[in-house]
Amino acid sequence: MKFDVKKDLKRLIVVLIASMLMAVNIKTFVRTGGLYPGGVTGLTVLIQRVCQLYFHFEIPYSVVNIALNFIPVYIGFKFIGKKFTIYSLIMILCTGFLTDMLPGHVITYDTLLIAIFGGIINGIVVSLCLSVDATSGGTDFIAIYLSQKRGMETWNLVLGFNVIILGAAGILFGWDKALYSIVFQYVSTQTLQTFYRAYQRQTLFIITDKPEEISEMIFKISHHGATLMTAQGAHEHKQLHIVYSVIGADDAKKVILKTKEIDENAFVNSFRTTELAGNFYMRPKD
């Protein structure tokens, strides 16, 4: 396990900022609105409220959250990456302790506003963590493990887990808060998709006179191969070369800019891939 001082210091700073934002979000929006975020965070909040309402004692957020993250953290160390898991563990610990320590401040009692702005902050926090190869814990570990190691689609699994949490919350505390929590999760997901694109796929069709150079460049930047095809223009009946490749959306902009450097006359058609079957290279977590 090698350390790069500059890179790892940046990762640590980003994780600490993310943990602070997450704790503030929980104390300012989630608790004020009585919402239940997705994943282990939502389960932690649910367990806290059950203990308060039915057993009349308050259990610290950090204790519950760390206990629930034990198995996901083990999966991270064992199967995903040690540094990845260490930074994720820092995120989990700091978020837990800060949530217990920081005072709560009420900005608004409007539950819809709380759901929207709380969801935006939650999506930004998760995006920050993922951008430096860390997670906020819980189901993120399991989702990344199943995506990278098993090639499984994880959306239904995570959604099913969240449905169980919201169902329990609705039965115990009322369905209005559970429904507002769906708004929170939807806004969070949309924010995440806007800011973090590593798990999105982009298809490129590039018409060029330099197919070999461009295909080599694509592999160098994204570690993905390309398919070379020949075609004929319908108007001038000129023979054309087409480079076809599917890459990560976070690499697409770099590839397109480099393509224009190699061949300024290249024609690039780029669009999002919504479904993909077969082997697709994923950068391993460190």
PyMOL commands that set and color helices and strands:
alter all, ss='L'
color gray80, all
select helices_A, chain A and resi 5-33+39-54+61-68+70-80+82-101+111-131+139-149+155-173+175-195+211-222+249-262
alter helices_A, ss='H'
color red, helices_A
select strands_A, chain A and resi 201-208+227-232+239-248+267-273
alter strands_A, ss='S'
color yellow, strands_A
deselect
rebuild
show_as cartoon
